[in-house]
Every structure is written in C-alpha cells, then in structure tokens.
Amino acid sequence: MAQGWTEKVVETTADGSATIYLPELDEHYHSVKGARTESQYVFVECGLSRCEKQRVRVLEIGFGTGLNAVLTAMSAGGRSVEYNTVELYPLSLAEVEALGYFSMLPCDAAILLRRLHEAEWGVLSEITSEFSIRKIKCDMTGSCQEIPHCVDVVYFDAFAPEKQPAMWTNEVFGRIYEAMSDGGVFVTYCAKGEVRRRLQSVGFMVERLPGPPGGKREILRAVK
C-alpha cells in the first residue's frame, strides 16, 4: 500500500512479469525473483488451496496491482469466492496498464483484471459467477472498521516490516485474528522470526513453509 509515493518505476522480474518499484521507499510491490510466481505460490497455492470450503471469504491486505486478486479469480475452480481487499492508496488504471499484465495474461484473465480495477470501491461487485470483490479504502493501522468477519483466508501482502513497520504489529495481527473464522488460514511472504512470534502471540498456530521457486527461502502460514 503505497503512501502517496509520486515516483513509480516499472521493472521486469525474473519470471518475465513486471512489478512496481518505489525509489522513495526503496521497495517493490512484488518479488524481483518473480512477481507472478510469488503471488501464485504464496497466496493461491499456500493460502486459497488450503481452504476446503465451497464458499470462501478472502481478505487481502494490500490490493496493489491486483495480481493476487486476478490469480485467485482464475483459480476459483467452481467455488464461490468473496474477495475483500484493503488498499489505502490505490493505483490508477494507467499505472496498472503500464505493467503489461493485460498482454501477459490470457485474454479472459486480462478482462477479469480490468474489471477488478474498474469495480466500484466500498461495495461488493460481481466479477464472474464464481468471484465477487469488495475493495476497501481504509488504514489498517488506524480505525479501519470495514473489514469483514468470518474470513476464511487472509493474504497479508503489506510492504516489508522494515519499510512499513506499523502494518506488522500485534494490534493489526490481533484485529485480523478476530475477524477470521475458526480454522482460517493466514499467509504472508515474510518469514522473519519477529513476525512469526507476533502472530503466535495473538493466537495463531504458525508454520514455516518453503518459499516460491527461485524466491525467498521460507514463507509463513498461520491457522486460527
């Protein structure tokens, strides 16, 4: 969730997909080892696929480019997915178009991605018969009251703790924990020991998993 950064640089990652680099923050939206590879592995394969429910409620922290959302929509597999995503500083459609995702993705997925970015904020919008999205513009470090309850899967995709420390606190993790259903799954690309201990301190059972191909050595998955 970019804090109003004015300069955004498009960079190509190792798997050929693009990401955004913020020079002022010295941070990327996705892994430079592979943006699409990381999103697919960390959030879809280790998160969504871990949930066996036919009606799944997802909460994403950090909508960003919409890559996690479109990959989730493509992986619905006959299930009904309600996708809720929190983003305080959304990208413009022009900034997303500059990433080249619309040409990188299959035609039907590119159409989905455009619909996701064009969907109205603050309301639940049906994108396909299997997938609906609610984009929430609020600050998770403040009094964000709009996040849903009974969440089955959480994608925690905030900028790294050293870049955005206020997002990785016991208070934020505790609020997410309380919003989740029993057995709910929380996944994040960050495997730092401090993050693991904070997740455990609010009640999660946490495990380390191997990281994505060619990327980080480990990631974290937690269960309520």
C-alpha positions as CSV (number, residue, x, y, z in Angstrom):
1,M,0.0,0.0,0.0
2,A,2.0,3.0,-1.3
3,Q,1.8,6.1,0.9
4,G,1.2,8.6,-1.8
5,W,4.6,8.0,-3.4
6,T,4.9,10.1,-6.5
7,E,7.6,8.2,-8.5
8,K,6.7,4.6,-9.6
9,V,9.1,2.7,-11.8
10,V,8.0,-0.4,-13.7
11,E,10.6,-3.2,-13.5
12,T,10.6,-6.7,-15.1
13,T,11.1,-9.5,-12.6
14,A,12.9,-12.9,-13.1
15,D,9.9,-14.7,-14.4
16,G,9.1,-12.1,-17.1
17,S,6.2,-10.4,-15.2
18,A,6.5,-6.8,-14.1
19,T,6.3,-5.1,-10.7
20,I,6.4,-1.5,-9.5
21,Y,9.5,-0.1,-7.7
22,L,9.2,2.9,-5.3
23,P,12.5,4.7,-5.2
24,E,11.5,6.9,-2.2
25,L,10.8,3.8,-0.2
26,D,13.3,1.5,-1.9
27,E,10.7,-1.2,-2.1
28,H,9.0,-3.3,-4.7
29,Y,5.3,-4.3,-4.9
30,H,6.3,-7.9,-5.7
31,S,9.4,-10.1,-5.5
32,V,12.0,-9.3,-8.1
33,K,12.6,-13.1,-8.3
34,G,9.2,-13.4,-10.0
35,A,6.1,-11.3,-9.4
36,R,3.5,-13.8,-10.8
37,T,5.4,-16.8,-9.4
38,E,5.4,-15.4,-5.9
39,S,1.7,-14.4,-5.9
40,Q,0.6,-17.8,-7.3
41,Y,2.6,-19.8,-4.9
42,V,2.4,-17.8,-1.6
43,F,-1.2,-16.7,-1.8
44,V,-3.1,-19.1,-4.1
45,E,-1.3,-22.4,-3.6
46,C,-0.4,-22.0,0.1
47,G,-3.4,-20.0,1.1
48,L,-6.5,-20.4,-1.0
49,S,-5.8,-24.1,-1.8
50,R,-5.5,-24.8,1.9
51,C,-9.2,-23.9,2.4
52,E,-11.6,-26.7,1.6
53,K,-14.9,-24.7,1.8
54,Q,-17.1,-24.3,-1.3
55,R,-17.9,-20.7,-0.3
56,V,-14.7,-18.9,0.6
57,R,-14.3,-15.4,2.0
58,V,-10.8,-13.9,1.4
59,L,-9.3,-10.8,3.0
60,E,-6.2,-9.3,1.2
61,I,-4.1,-6.7,2.9
62,G,-2.7,-4.7,0.0
63,F,-4.6,-4.8,-3.3
64,G,-1.7,-3.1,-5.2
65,T,-1.6,-4.2,-8.8
66,G,-4.5,-6.6,-8.5
67,L,-2.3,-9.6,-9.3
68,N,-3.2,-11.6,-6.3
69,A,-6.9,-11.0,-6.9
70,V,-6.9,-12.0,-10.6
71,L,-4.9,-15.1,-9.9
72,T,-7.4,-16.0,-7.2
73,A,-10.3,-15.4,-9.6
74,M,-8.6,-17.7,-12.2
75,S,-8.2,-20.4,-9.5
76,A,-11.8,-20.4,-8.1
77,G,-12.4,-23.8,-9.6
78,G,-16.1,-23.9,-9.3
79,R,-16.1,-22.4,-5.7
80,S,-17.8,-19.2,-4.7
81,V,-15.1,-16.6,-3.7
82,E,-15.9,-13.4,-1.9
83,Y,-12.7,-11.3,-2.2
84,N,-12.3,-8.4,0.2
85,T,-9.2,-6.3,-0.3
86,V,-7.9,-3.3,1.7
87,E,-5.8,-0.6,0.0
88,L,-5.3,2.9,1.3
89,Y,-3.5,4.3,-1.8
90,P,-4.8,2.5,-4.9
91,L,-3.0,2.6,-8.2
92,S,-4.6,4.3,-11.2
93,L,-5.7,2.1,-14.2
94,A,-3.0,3.8,-16.3
95,E,-0.3,2.7,-13.8
96,V,-1.6,-0.9,-13.9
97,E,-1.7,-0.8,-17.7
98,A,2.0,0.2,-17.7
99,L,2.9,-3.1,-16.1
100,G,1.9,-5.1,-19.2
101,Y,-0.3,-7.5,-17.3
102,F,-3.2,-7.1,-19.8
103,S,-1.0,-8.5,-22.6
104,M,0.9,-11.0,-20.3
105,L,-2.3,-12.7,-19.1
106,P,-4.7,-14.9,-21.2
107,C,-7.4,-12.8,-22.8
108,D,-10.1,-13.9,-20.3
109,A,-7.8,-13.2,-17.3
110,A,-6.9,-9.7,-18.7
111,I,-10.6,-8.9,-18.9
112,L,-11.0,-10.0,-15.3
113,L,-8.1,-7.8,-14.2
114,R,-9.6,-4.8,-15.9
115,R,-13.0,-5.4,-14.3
116,L,-11.3,-5.7,-10.9
117,H,-9.7,-2.3,-11.2
118,E,-12.8,-0.7,-12.6
119,A,-15.0,-2.1,-9.8
120,E,-16.6,0.5,-7.5
121,W,-14.9,1.0,-4.2
122,G,-16.8,0.1,-1.0
123,V,-19.4,-2.2,-2.5
124,L,-19.4,-5.9,-3.3
125,S,-19.2,-6.3,-7.1
126,E,-19.8,-9.5,-9.0
127,I,-16.9,-10.0,-11.5
128,T,-17.9,-13.6,-12.6
129,S,-20.5,-16.1,-11.4
130,E,-17.8,-17.5,-9.1
131,F,-16.0,-14.4,-7.9
132,S,-17.0,-11.1,-6.4
133,I,-14.8,-8.3,-5.0
134,R,-15.2,-5.6,-2.4
135,K,-12.4,-3.0,-2.5
136,I,-12.0,-1.2,0.9
137,K,-10.1,2.1,1.2
138,C,-9.0,2.3,4.8
139,D,-5.9,2.3,7.0
140,M,-5.3,-1.0,8.8
141,T,-3.1,0.8,11.3
142,G,-5.9,3.1,12.3
143,S,-9.6,2.6,13.0
144,C,-10.5,0.5,9.9
145,Q,-14.0,-0.7,10.7
146,E,-14.9,-2.0,7.2
147,I,-13.0,-5.4,7.2
148,P,-15.4,-8.3,7.1
149,H,-15.8,-11.0,9.7
150,C,-15.8,-14.8,9.3
151,V,-12.8,-14.6,6.9
152,D,-11.5,-18.0,5.7
153,V,-8.2,-16.9,4.0
154,V,-6.0,-13.9,4.6
155,Y,-3.4,-12.7,2.1
156,F,-1.1,-10.5,4.1
157,D,0.8,-8.6,1.4
158,A,1.9,-5.3,3.0
159,F,5.3,-3.9,2.3
160,A,8.2,-5.4,4.3
161,P,8.3,-4.8,8.1
162,E,11.4,-2.6,7.8
163,K,9.6,-0.4,5.2
164,Q,6.2,-0.4,6.8
165,P,6.5,-1.4,10.5
166,A,3.1,-0.1,11.6
167,M,1.5,-2.8,9.5
168,W,3.2,-5.7,11.2
169,T,2.2,-5.1,14.8
170,N,0.3,-7.2,17.4
171,E,-2.6,-4.8,17.1
172,V,-3.0,-5.3,13.4
173,F,-2.5,-9.1,13.6
174,G,-4.9,-9.3,16.5
175,R,-7.6,-7.4,14.6
176,I,-7.2,-9.8,11.7
177,Y,-7.3,-12.8,14.0
178,E,-10.6,-11.7,15.5
179,A,-12.1,-11.3,12.0
180,M,-11.2,-14.8,10.9
181,S,-13.3,-18.0,11.1
182,D,-12.1,-21.0,13.2
183,G,-9.6,-22.8,11.1
184,G,-9.0,-19.8,8.9
185,V,-5.7,-19.6,7.0
186,F,-3.3,-16.6,7.1
187,V,-0.3,-16.5,4.6
188,T,2.5,-14.0,4.1
189,Y,5.7,-13.9,2.1
190,C,7.6,-12.7,5.2
191,A,9.2,-15.4,7.4
192,K,11.0,-13.2,9.9
193,G,11.2,-14.6,13.4
194,E,9.7,-11.4,14.9
195,V,6.7,-11.7,12.6
196,R,6.2,-15.3,13.5
197,R,6.4,-14.6,17.2
198,R,3.8,-11.7,16.9
199,L,1.4,-14.0,15.0
200,Q,1.8,-16.6,17.7
201,S,1.3,-14.1,20.5
202,V,-2.2,-13.2,19.2
203,G,-3.3,-16.8,19.0
204,F,-2.2,-18.2,15.6
205,M,-0.5,-21.6,15.1
206,V,2.3,-20.8,12.8
207,E,4.4,-22.9,10.4
208,R,7.3,-22.1,8.1
209,L,6.9,-23.4,4.5
210,P,9.4,-23.5,1.7
211,G,9.4,-20.3,-0.4
212,P,8.4,-19.9,-4.0
213,P,10.6,-21.3,-6.8
214,G,13.7,-19.2,-7.1
215,G,12.5,-16.8,-4.5
216,K,12.6,-16.4,-0.7
217,R,13.8,-19.5,1.2
218,E,10.8,-19.6,3.5
219,I,7.3,-18.1,4.0
220,L,4.8,-18.2,6.8
221,R,1.4,-19.8,7.1
222,A,-0.7,-19.5,10.2
223,V,-4.0,-21.1,11.2
224,K,-6.6,-19.8,13.7
